[in-house]
């Protein structure tokens, strides 16, 4: 057990890091937003640059969160569908599996909707970007499920399709294993011939089952009323359901087992909610945010309360990411300002009450981290996986050069961590007088710069 008494706070502001935007005069949202709380933290602590560390895999929200929370984002494989199942209250257990079900639009060379072999997956596919209404989506899902029940009754006897606010998942509770099955997410299939990026490999018959389900779904919606109506209106048409990224319950080291600390997760983001369960963080605060409510205000109040009970409090607001998905530049700036006002600023002011051990030997001390997780350009439906600025502040964290928490300032810093998950342990234990850093300094890797330990 580590002799750690420090109080910790983390803010993972998904979507905060961006590129320079013409609408903002060539500045990024972080450079444009008024964020006095973050500015104060950066001035008293260290500003650095942290990567996600994913080498081959598609960048996702869950991988960015894994990295920020100190887990190798490559190690557990696909976990997004498992996180969504947990967040929706239909969590998988034991030998059960969950996978993403998205929609793809496929077109012939002349751009007309077509599901013929060789047709290309449209760049509009995946992530809800087909623009279908919830009613249209539900109607197509019902048609697909009916086709599956008729064509694969034994499979559907132990399977269920569950629709969440951001994604739909298919759960297989039969005990069948999808280990080794290789898939391409709908968002990553754009420009490819759909029949060349279908599920493959894995145990005999499993990938074939996924392909069979997709084929049944394709036939079920080809002449559906929703399909015909959207085609007549010149709208994007879903030509088939797309199954990808099967996930089982991931094996991850719990926060308490690693560091002897109790953690609280404050978020309504389904990926954060799911990871909290797998990593041993207790979920506190609101379970949902009603339309018209200020997410940052609700989450910030809950995080503030949690600081009194837990050793580590992590708040994951999703408002900046939501603005990024909508392509709302000014909305992202407003979201960042609200996060600073209600989350960063209020938590930082509360943390000061835990004292400064360098002045008072009896003080508990505190530390705070701000991270966007990874880059997320406004207008993109998902993150890019690019490195993003990070701020560390609090007890025994000092920097000779004062910097702002912006992409440009972080690039000039000597604190650059290619494998961002290494930063979490340093944040918790690095430089503490009464704790031992348990990790080893990673061997130098090609392109890696900066020092962590």
FENTA-V979724 format. One record per residue. N is the residue number from 1. RES is the residue in one letter. SS is DSSP state (~ for helix, > for strand, _ for the rest). Layout:
n	res	ss
N	RES	SS
N	RES	SS
//
This chain:
n	res	ss
1	X	_
2	X	_
3	X	_
4	X	_
5	X	_
6	X	_
7	X	>
8	X	>
9	X	>
10	X	>
11	X	>
12	X	>
13	X	_
14	X	_
15	X	_
16	X	_
17	X	>
18	X	_
19	X	_
20	X	_
21	X	>
22	X	~
23	X	~
24	X	~
25	X	_
26	X	_
27	X	>
28	X	_
29	X	~
30	X	~
31	X	~
32	X	~
33	X	_
34	X	_
35	X	_
36	X	~
37	X	~
38	X	~
39	X	~
40	X	~
41	X	~
42	X	~
43	X	~
44	X	~
45	X	_
46	X	>
47	X	>
48	X	>
49	X	>
50	X	>
51	X	_
52	X	_
53	X	_
54	X	_
55	X	_
56	X	_
57	X	_
58	X	_
59	X	_
60	X	_
61	X	~
62	X	~
63	X	~
64	X	~
65	X	~
66	X	~
67	X	~
68	X	~
69	X	_
70	X	_
71	X	_
72	X	_
73	X	_
74	X	_
75	X	_
76	X	_
77	X	_
78	X	_
79	X	_
80	X	~
81	X	~
82	X	~
83	X	~
84	X	~
85	X	~
86	X	~
87	X	~
88	X	_
89	X	_
90	X	_
91	X	_
92	X	_
93	X	_
94	X	_
95	X	_
96	X	_
97	X	>
98	X	>
99	X	>
100	X	>
101	X	>
102	X	>
103	X	>
104	X	>
105	X	_
106	X	>
107	X	>
108	X	_
109	X	_
110	X	_
111	X	_
112	X	_
113	X	>
114	X	_
115	X	_
116	X	_
117	X	_
118	X	_
119	X	_
120	X	>
121	X	>
122	X	_
123	X	_
124	X	_
125	X	_
126	X	_
127	X	_
128	X	_
129	X	_
130	X	_
131	X	_
132	X	_
133	X	_
134	X	~
135	X	~
136	X	~
137	X	~
138	X	~
139	X	~
140	X	~
141	X	~
142	X	~
143	X	~
144	X	~
145	X	~
146	X	~
147	X	~
148	X	~
149	X	~
150	X	~
151	X	~
152	X	_
153	X	~
154	X	~
155	X	~
156	X	~
157	X	_
158	X	_
159	X	>
160	X	>
161	X	>
162	X	>
163	X	>
164	X	_
165	X	_
166	X	_
167	X	_
168	X	>
169	X	>
170	X	>
171	X	>
172	X	>
173	X	_
174	X	_
175	X	_
176	X	_
177	X	_
178	X	_
179	X	_
180	X	_
181	X	>
182	X	>
183	X	_
184	X	_
185	X	_
186	X	~
187	X	~
188	X	~
189	X	_
190	X	_
191	X	_
192	X	_
193	X	>
194	X	~
195	X	~
196	X	~
197	X	_
198	X	_
199	X	_
200	X	>
201	X	>
202	X	_
203	X	_
204	X	_
205	X	_
206	X	~
207	X	~
208	X	~
209	X	~
210	X	~
211	X	~
212	X	~
213	X	~
214	X	~
215	X	~
216	X	~
217	X	~
218	X	~
219	X	~
220	X	~
221	X	~
222	X	_
223	X	_
224	X	_
225	X	~
226	X	~
227	X	~
228	X	~
229	X	~
230	X	~
231	X	~
232	X	~
233	X	_
234	X	_
235	X	_
236	X	_
237	X	_
238	X	_
239	X	_
240	X	>
241	X	>
242	X	>
243	X	>
244	X	>
245	X	>
246	X	>
247	X	>
248	X	_
249	X	_
250	X	_
251	X	_
252	X	_
253	X	_
254	X	_
255	X	~
256	X	~
257	X	~
258	X	~
259	X	~
260	X	_
261	X	_
262	X	_
263	X	>
264	X	>
265	X	>
266	X	>
267	X	_
268	X	_
269	X	_
270	X	~
271	X	~
272	X	~
273	X	~
274	X	~
275	X	~
276	X	~
277	X	~
278	X	~
279	X	~
280	X	_
281	X	_
282	X	>
283	X	>
284	X	>
285	X	_
286	X	_
287	X	_
288	X	_
289	X	_
290	X	_
291	X	_
292	X	_
293	X	_
294	X	_
295	X	~
296	X	~
297	X	~
298	X	~
299	X	~
300	X	~
301	X	~
302	X	~
303	X	~
304	X	~
305	X	~
306	X	~
307	X	_
308	X	_
309	X	_
310	X	_
311	X	_
312	X	>
313	X	>
314	X	>
315	X	>
316	X	_
317	X	_
318	X	_
319	X	~
320	X	~
321	X	~
322	X	~
323	X	~
324	X	~
325	X	~
326	X	~
327	X	_
328	X	_
329	X	~
330	X	~
331	X	~
332	X	~
333	X	~
334	X	~
335	X	~
336	X	~
337	X	~
338	X	~
339	X	~
340	X	~
341	X	~
342	X	~
343	X	~
344	X	~
345	X	~
346	X	~
347	X	~
348	X	~
349	X	~
350	X	~
351	X	~
352	X	~
353	X	~
354	X	~
355	X	_
356	X	_
357	X	_
358	X	_
359	X	_
360	X	_
361	X	_
362	X	_
363	X	_
364	X	_
365	X	_
366	X	>
367	X	>
368	X	>
369	X	>
370	X	>
371	X	>
372	X	_
373	X	_
374	X	_
375	X	>
376	X	_
377	X	_
378	X	_
379	X	_
380	X	_
381	X	_
382	X	_
383	X	_
384	X	_
385	X	_
386	X	_
387	X	_
388	X	>
389	X	>
390	X	>
391	X	>
392	X	>
393	X	>
394	X	>
395	X	_
396	X	_
397	X	_
398	X	_
399	X	_
400	X	_
401	X	_
402	X	_
403	X	_
404	X	_
405	X	_
406	X	_
407	X	~
408	X	~
409	X	~
410	X	~
411	X	~
412	X	~
413	X	_
414	X	_
415	X	_
416	X	>
417	X	>
418	X	_
419	X	_
420	X	_
421	X	_
422	X	~
423	X	~
424	X	~
425	X	~
426	X	~
427	X	~
428	X	~
429	X	~
430	X	_
431	X	_
432	X	_
433	X	_
434	X	_
435	X	_
436	X	_
437	X	_
438	X	_
439	X	_
440	X	_
441	X	_
442	X	_
443	X	_
444	X	_
445	X	_
446	X	_
447	X	_
448	X	_
449	X	_
450	X	_
451	X	_
452	X	_
453	X	_
//
